[in-house]
Amino acid sequence: MKMFGQDRMFDVSRQFRSWIVVSSAVLLLAGCAGTGKSSAPISDLSGSQTSESASARTYTVKAGDSLNKIAKATGVDAATISRLNNLSNPNQIRVGQVLRLSDKPVASAPTRPAPVSTPKSSAKPLDSNAGDGKPVRASDASLISWDWPAKGKIIQGFTPATKGIDIAGNAGDPVVSAADGKVMYAGNGVRGLGNLVIVNHENGFITAYAHNRALLVKAGQDVKRGTKIAEMGQTDATSVRLHFEVRRQGTPVDPLAYLPPR
């Protein structure tokens, strides 16, 4: 969704546009509750920006971007961006894509260490087929009874940049709570995420559901796993989709490590 939010929601250096803090509930989503600091603001679910290294300038595509819009924002004309990135079709850019803005070679930029929130724990594969590309089941996945937030094909997987997954669908398709919890936020005050719902769960988990067409719940409302909380849409997105994120103690984790296999 142009959702919690790569490091990004909470690593602005991963180039995903800053979230606007619209309520204390949204602040909790940052995973820094109790610190009184803003070192991990809710600022990266969908944030995007131009970055510069010693070797080259780059721009990370955000939802709603077009080549002309990027050219205006960066001062590099669209033709040059197309040439530098071998874009035969200017419409082929995708959210999260890193575009070169100069002829200088792109070197590996130093990365900021991921925030430490919980000790590392061993995780077991979903099955015994090592290296088959299937997601690894998180060791703490059983702490909550999970369900898929929407039906549809996954069109964007979890990375340190995306912080979540995107699920395709049709406008109006049901979006349901992935687990029992309480709605922390329901609104469209977070730039780049459209109509957004944030649900707080037990054991330090938070989930986010972005780009909805309509919101069916309000902040403070208790919801059960499978409760319809929104209708899928494409607010602040390039196509109809649900951007879904899972946060564990404020740290983005791969939803596929928690959701049941399907």
C-alpha positions as CSV (number, residue, x, y, z in Angstrom):
1,M,0.0,0.0,0.0
2,K,2.2,3.7,0.0
3,M,2.0,2.2,3.6
4,F,4.8,1.4,8.5
5,G,6.1,2.3,5.9
6,Q,12.9,0.9,3.8
7,D,16.3,1.9,6.8
8,R,12.6,3.3,5.8
9,M,9.1,3.6,7.7
10,F,11.7,4.0,9.3
11,D,14.8,4.7,7.4
12,V,14.5,7.9,5.4
13,S,17.8,7.1,3.7
14,R,16.0,4.3,1.9
15,Q,14.2,7.0,0.0
16,F,10.6,6.6,0.9
17,R,8.6,9.8,1.5
18,S,8.0,11.1,5.1
19,W,4.8,10.4,6.9
20,I,3.0,13.3,8.4
21,V,2.4,12.6,12.1
22,V,-1.4,13.1,12.3
23,S,-2.1,11.6,15.7
24,S,-0.5,10.0,18.7
25,A,-1.7,6.6,17.3
26,V,0.4,7.2,14.2
27,L,3.4,8.0,16.4
28,L,3.1,4.6,18.1
29,L,3.4,3.1,14.6
30,A,6.9,4.3,14.4
31,G,8.0,1.7,17.0
32,C,9.7,4.2,19.2
33,A,7.0,4.5,21.9
34,G,8.4,5.4,25.2
35,T,11.6,6.9,23.8
36,G,10.3,10.4,23.3
37,K,12.5,10.6,20.3
38,S,11.7,11.0,16.6
39,S,14.7,9.1,15.3
40,A,12.3,6.6,13.8
41,P,9.4,8.8,12.6
42,I,6.5,7.4,10.7
43,S,8.2,8.8,7.7
44,D,9.0,6.1,5.3
45,L,6.0,3.9,4.4
46,S,6.0,5.7,1.1
47,G,8.5,8.5,1.3
48,S,10.7,9.2,-1.7
49,Q,13.4,11.6,-2.4
50,T,16.4,12.4,-4.4
51,S,19.7,11.3,-2.9
52,E,23.3,12.0,-3.7
53,S,26.4,9.9,-3.1
54,A,30.0,10.6,-4.0
55,S,29.4,9.0,-7.3
56,A,25.9,9.7,-8.5
57,R,22.5,11.2,-7.9
58,T,19.5,8.9,-7.7
59,Y,15.7,9.2,-7.2
60,T,13.4,6.6,-5.8
61,V,10.0,6.4,-7.5
62,K,7.0,6.9,-5.3
63,A,3.3,6.3,-6.0
64,G,1.8,8.9,-8.2
65,D,5.1,9.8,-9.9
66,S,5.4,10.2,-13.6
67,L,8.6,10.8,-15.6
68,N,7.6,14.5,-16.2
69,K,6.8,15.0,-12.5
70,I,10.2,13.5,-11.5
71,A,11.9,15.7,-14.1
72,K,10.3,18.8,-12.6
73,A,11.2,17.7,-9.0
74,T,14.8,16.9,-9.8
75,G,15.7,19.4,-12.5
76,V,16.8,16.6,-14.8
77,D,14.8,16.5,-18.1
78,A,12.7,13.5,-18.9
79,A,14.7,12.5,-21.9
80,T,17.9,12.4,-19.9
81,I,16.3,10.3,-17.2
82,S,14.9,7.9,-19.9
83,R,18.4,7.6,-21.5
84,L,20.2,7.1,-18.2
85,N,17.8,4.3,-17.1
86,N,17.2,2.7,-20.5
87,L,13.5,3.5,-20.3
88,S,12.0,2.7,-23.7
89,N,8.5,3.4,-22.3
90,P,8.2,6.3,-19.9
91,N,5.2,4.6,-18.3
92,Q,7.2,1.6,-17.2
93,I,8.6,3.2,-14.0
94,R,7.4,1.5,-10.8
95,V,7.1,2.4,-7.2
96,G,10.4,1.8,-5.3
97,Q,12.5,1.9,-8.5
98,V,15.8,3.8,-8.1
99,L,16.4,6.0,-11.1
100,R,19.8,7.4,-12.0
101,L,20.0,11.2,-12.5
102,S,23.6,11.6,-13.7
103,D,26.1,9.8,-16.0
104,K,28.3,9.0,-13.1
105,P,28.4,5.3,-12.1
106,V,26.2,4.4,-9.2
107,A,28.3,3.1,-6.4
108,S,27.0,1.1,-3.4
109,A,26.0,3.8,-1.0
110,P,26.7,3.2,2.7
111,T,23.6,2.0,4.4
112,R,22.4,2.9,7.9
113,P,22.2,-0.1,10.3
114,A,18.7,-1.4,10.9
115,P,17.3,-0.3,14.2
116,V,17.6,-3.0,16.9
117,S,14.3,-3.7,18.4
118,T,14.2,-7.3,19.4
119,P,16.9,-10.0,19.7
120,K,17.4,-12.2,16.7
121,S,15.5,-15.4,16.9
122,S,15.7,-18.6,14.9
123,A,13.1,-19.1,12.3
124,K,12.0,-22.3,10.6
125,P,11.0,-22.7,7.0
126,L,7.4,-23.2,6.1
127,D,8.5,-26.5,4.5
128,S,11.6,-28.6,4.2
129,N,12.6,-27.5,0.8
130,A,15.5,-25.2,1.4
131,G,16.3,-22.6,-1.2
132,D,12.9,-23.0,-3.0
133,G,12.1,-19.3,-2.6
134,K,9.2,-19.8,-0.2
135,P,8.9,-17.4,2.7
136,V,10.4,-18.3,6.1
137,R,7.9,-18.6,8.9
138,A,8.8,-16.2,11.8
139,S,9.4,-17.9,15.1
140,D,6.9,-15.5,16.8
141,A,4.2,-15.8,14.1
142,S,2.1,-18.0,16.4
143,L,1.7,-15.3,19.0
144,I,-1.3,-14.0,17.0
145,S,-3.9,-15.7,14.8
146,W,-3.3,-14.2,11.4
147,D,-5.4,-14.1,8.2
148,W,-4.8,-12.4,4.8
149,P,-6.1,-8.8,4.6
150,A,-7.2,-9.2,1.0
151,K,-7.5,-11.7,-1.8
152,G,-5.5,-11.1,-4.9
153,K,-2.1,-11.5,-6.4
154,I,1.0,-10.0,-4.7
155,I,2.4,-7.4,-7.1
156,Q,5.1,-6.1,-4.8
157,G,7.0,-8.0,-2.2
158,F,8.7,-7.0,1.0
159,T,12.1,-5.3,0.9
160,P,13.9,-2.9,3.2
161,A,12.5,-0.2,0.9
162,T,8.9,-1.2,0.5
163,K,8.4,-2.2,4.2
164,G,5.4,-4.3,3.2
165,I,3.6,-6.0,0.4
166,D,1.1,-4.8,-2.3
167,I,-1.9,-7.0,-3.1
168,A,-3.7,-6.3,-6.4
169,G,-7.5,-6.4,-6.7
170,N,-10.6,-4.6,-7.9
171,A,-12.0,-1.4,-6.6
172,G,-14.4,-2.2,-3.8
173,D,-12.8,-5.5,-2.9
174,P,-13.0,-6.1,0.9
175,V,-10.0,-5.3,3.0
176,V,-10.2,-7.1,6.4
177,S,-8.2,-6.9,9.6
178,A,-5.4,-9.5,9.6
179,A,-5.9,-10.2,13.3
180,D,-7.9,-9.1,16.4
181,G,-7.0,-5.6,17.6
182,K,-8.1,-2.0,18.0
183,V,-8.1,0.6,15.3
184,M,-5.4,3.2,16.0
185,Y,-6.0,5.4,13.0
186,A,-8.4,5.7,10.1
187,G,-8.1,8.7,7.7
188,N,-6.1,10.2,4.9
189,G,-3.8,12.5,6.7
190,V,-0.6,10.6,5.8
191,R,0.7,11.8,2.5
192,G,1.3,9.1,-0.1
193,L,-0.8,6.4,1.6
194,G,-4.3,7.6,0.7
195,N,-7.1,6.3,2.9
196,L,-5.2,4.5,5.6
197,V,-6.2,2.2,8.5
198,I,-3.7,1.3,11.3
199,V,-4.6,-1.5,13.7
200,N,-2.9,-2.2,17.0
201,H,-2.6,-5.9,18.1
202,E,-1.3,-7.8,21.1
203,N,2.4,-8.7,21.6
204,G,3.7,-5.5,20.0
205,F,2.3,-6.0,16.5
206,I,0.8,-3.2,14.4
207,T,-0.6,-3.6,10.9
208,A,-1.3,-0.9,8.2
209,Y,-3.7,-1.0,5.2
210,A,-3.2,1.8,2.6
211,H,-4.7,3.1,-0.7
212,N,-8.3,2.2,0.2
213,R,-11.3,3.6,-1.6
214,A,-13.4,3.7,1.5
215,L,-12.8,3.3,5.3
216,L,-15.4,1.4,7.3
217,V,-14.0,1.8,10.8
218,K,-13.0,4.5,13.2
219,A,-10.2,5.1,15.6
220,G,-10.8,3.3,18.9
221,Q,-13.0,0.6,17.4
222,D,-12.3,-3.0,18.3
223,V,-12.0,-5.4,15.3
224,K,-11.8,-9.1,15.0
225,R,-9.7,-11.1,12.5
226,G,-11.6,-11.0,9.2
227,T,-13.6,-7.9,10.1
228,K,-14.1,-5.8,7.0
229,I,-12.4,-2.5,7.7
230,A,-12.1,-0.9,4.2
231,E,-12.7,-1.2,0.5
232,M,-9.7,-1.6,-1.8
233,G,-8.9,1.4,-4.0
234,Q,-6.1,3.4,-5.5
235,T,-5.9,6.6,-3.4
236,D,-2.4,7.9,-3.8
237,A,-1.5,4.8,-5.9
238,T,-1.0,4.1,-9.6
239,S,-3.4,1.2,-9.6
240,V,-6.0,-0.5,-7.4
241,R,-4.1,-2.3,-4.6
242,L,-3.7,-2.8,-0.9
243,H,-0.4,-1.9,0.6
244,F,-0.1,-4.0,3.8
245,E,2.5,-3.8,6.4
246,V,3.3,-5.6,9.7
247,R,5.3,-3.9,12.4
248,R,6.9,-5.9,15.3
249,Q,7.8,-3.5,18.1
250,G,7.9,-0.8,15.5
251,T,10.2,-2.6,13.1
252,P,8.9,-3.6,9.6
253,V,8.8,-7.3,9.1
254,D,7.9,-9.4,6.1
255,P,4.1,-10.1,6.2
256,L,4.6,-13.4,4.4
257,A,6.5,-14.6,7.4
258,Y,3.4,-14.2,9.5
259,L,0.4,-14.7,7.2
260,P,-0.7,-18.3,6.7
261,P,0.4,-19.9,3.4
262,R,-2.0,-19.9,0.6
